[in-house]
Amino acid sequence: MCFFFHVQDNYFEINSSFNRINTCMMEEKGVCMICLSPAEHKCSGCQAVHYCSKEHQKQHWKEHKHSCVPAKVKEDSKFGRYLEATRDIKAGAIILKEKSIITGPAQVTPPVCLGCYILLEEGKTVICDKCGWPFCSKACTLKEEHKPECYYTQQKGEKISISTFGTPHPNYQCVTVLRCLYQRDHNQKLWAKLQELESHCQDRRGTDKWENDRKMIAEFIWKFFKLDGTFNEDEIMKCCGILQINGHEVPLLEPEYVAIFDRISMVEHNCRANCNKSFTSDGDMILCAGTNIPAGSHITVCYTDPMWGTEARRHHLADTKFFECNCDRCSDVTELGTMYSSIKCKKKGCKGFLLPETFILPILHKTVKPDPKTQNLDNKFWVCNCCKDAVSDAIIQQLLQDIGRELSAMPKGDPDSCERFINHCSNYLHPSHYYMTDVSLALAQMIGQEEELGLAKVSDDRLLLKLQLCRKITDLLEILAPAETRLRGSVLYELHAAVAEAGRRKSLTDGPMVLLGHVTESRKILTESATLLKHEPPELPEGQLLQQAKINLVQMDELIRSLSSALPSPL
Ligand SMILES: C[S@@+](CC[C@H](N)C(=O)[O-])C[C@H]1O[C@@H](n2cnc3c(N)ncnc32)[C@H](O)[C@@H]1O
């Protein structure tokens, strides 16, 4: 017999089939979570706890549901700790939903409320009567989060005074680090949890960021807060590292604030990740499966922008997270057949594309001890996949730099410039090259937004272009970044609108049957978009798209009904 606990819509279900477990898990024994007697049956959701009977499993569920996740922490020499799926997980399922363990303002930020992180405006602040830090309201001055800086400011014996608003303020640089340090003497459990997180202190030491943090954070804490006898350099710089490696920028507000999560900090990076993270309106993080994940697979998210080229992604990861990615996407110069970084071969008559010999070149050691051999760009070549002609890396980098400059100089929000860029660069780049994709994505979103009347006003050619671009990008995303649901959902939203508009135009000559076909197709695309965006909060543009998608779906259903009833019966 099976019984299910529905935790919440789309959350995992515990299918506790004791008969099945009986036969397949007999060998692993534990003690029952309720009566502590020897127990053979494991929770099938997390495989982490045992029960002697289904009654005791049911009894324990109210408590266990908060820690029951279909993933367990494992460790190896390559990734350190990582999460592994304990059972098959379906695309769209929530794996983990977590509250932050520490939040604070971003390191570089204009004055924000230290209770809710809303941007503060001059003349509209409430001052904490204990310490002088400015807030948006009295209620925020009383929040638990504010205790650390309030405590240390009071200890210093002089209230803080913030008088400039709207531009980055140096006093905020140390606040989040101070909040971590405070735990050492006030919440040892949380302090221990933080100290277990990766901080890459050895790798960071000596980098520009380390020197900057030492000056702007450590010295500020020592001199301004007079805490030089309280926290030493190692403690402060370790907290800086913990925040750098594990901190998440929460995009619910502008400027973003920073949060650290506990179990989600264990998730490893992959450039073709199988999960994505989103936030609830309360700032909790949701780790959601973006693809089907078989039991035993690593659970991964992309720490960097998956729409960047491989060289940029690898350098960003090495510079900020101190590892060299060699995932399947980075290891394949064709980037899973997409040719996302490839360059057109310029040999006369050749229709091939140039690819590097490899992307997996050492990065990290370069900063420590540059090797003159591997540093010499002329030693590396890009080779044509057709004629085998070889071009030096230096020439390719120069071309990419020139195109990058052209892209930065392009006027924003101008579809004509985008089209010109795409036409011009198609002489040098693969049609799916990251620069081409970047501009194609911007153009696809722009078409229909320039005019008040939206898509109804754009030319037939532009509408067709929008359709083609959206289809091309969704196909590309499916291969390169299938878990990037926010982006895929947004592009599909654009596509649904273009398909519906194309149908409206065609129906003017071909009749309502054609319109019905297009609206039905558009509705299908919109449903997929809404499914992909289902966890996005209304504070984010993608959450607003989701709200609009829900409205459009209702309207489309009405239209489909009225078109269907107006059409002659096939009999
Ligand atoms: C947020 S932590 C993840 C948890 C970490 N492994 C631990 O044991 O605490 C990020 C760090 O994990 C390691 N890491 C994550 N993904 C990796 C990958 N794909 N390859 C190598 N190391 C990785 C790197 O050291 C990185 O700085």
The ligand as an SDF file (V2000), in Angstrom:
LIG
                    3D

 27 29  0  0  0  0  0  0  0  0999 V2000
   29.1810   27.4870   -2.6260 C   0  0  0  0  0  0  0  0  0  0  0  0
   30.5540   26.4540   -2.4060 S   0  0  0  0  0  0  0  0  0  0  0  0
   29.8890   24.8700   -2.7080 C   0  0  0  0  0  0  0  0  0  0  0  0
   30.1630   23.9400   -1.5570 C   0  0  0  0  0  0  0  0  0  0  0  0
   31.6020   23.5720   -1.3770 C   0  0  0  0  0  0  0  0  0  0  0  0
   31.9810   22.5210   -2.2700 N   0  0  0  0  0  0  0  0  0  0  0  0
   31.8850   23.1650    0.0510 C   0  0  0  0  0  0  0  0  0  0  0  0
   32.3900   22.0740    0.3120 O   0  0  0  0  0  0  0  0  0  0  0  0
   31.6090   23.9790    0.9470 O   0  0  0  0  0  0  0  0  0  0  0  0
   31.4440   26.8300   -3.8630 C   0  0  0  0  0  0  0  0  0  0  0  0
   32.7760   26.1390   -3.9460 C   0  0  0  0  0  0  0  0  0  0  0  0
   32.6180   24.7510   -4.2640 O   0  0  0  0  0  0  0  0  0  0  0  0
   33.6010   24.3290   -5.1810 C   0  0  0  0  0  0  0  0  0  0  0  0
   32.9520   23.9930   -6.4740 N   0  0  0  0  0  0  0  0  0  0  0  0
   31.6650   24.2210   -6.8100 C   0  0  0  0  0  0  0  0  0  0  0  0
   31.4150   23.7780   -8.0470 N   0  0  0  0  0  0  0  0  0  0  0  0
   32.5620   23.2760   -8.5210 C   0  0  0  0  0  0  0  0  0  0  0  0
   32.9350   22.6740   -9.7630 C   0  0  0  0  0  0  0  0  0  0  0  0
   32.0700   22.5170  -10.7590 N   0  0  0  0  0  0  0  0  0  0  0  0
   34.2230   22.2680   -9.8920 N   0  0  0  0  0  0  0  0  0  0  0  0
   35.1160   22.4200   -8.8870 C   0  0  0  0  0  0  0  0  0  0  0  0
   34.8150   22.9910   -7.6950 N   0  0  0  0  0  0  0  0  0  0  0  0
   33.5520   23.4020   -7.5160 C   0  0  0  0  0  0  0  0  0  0  0  0
   34.5380   25.5210   -5.3560 C   0  0  0  0  0  0  0  0  0  0  0  0
   35.5540   25.4210   -4.4110 O   0  0  0  0  0  0  0  0  0  0  0  0
   33.6470   26.6860   -5.0560 C   0  0  0  0  0  0  0  0  0  0  0  0
   34.3290   27.8400   -4.6500 O   0  0  0  0  0  0  0  0  0  0  0  0
  1  2  1  0
  2  3  1  0
  2 10  1  0
  3  4  1  0
  4  5  1  0
  5  6  1  0
  5  7  1  0
  7  8  2  0
  7  9  1  0
 10 11  1  0
 11 12  1  0
 11 26  1  0
 12 13  1  0
 13 14  1  0
 13 24  1  0
 14 15  1  0
 14 23  1  0
 15 16  2  0
 16 17  1  0
 17 18  1  0
 17 23  2  0
 18 19  1  0
 18 20  2  0
 20 21  1  0
 21 22  2  0
 22 23  1  0
 24 25  1  0
 24 26  1  0
 26 27  1  0
M  CHG  2   2   1   9  -1
M  END
$$$$
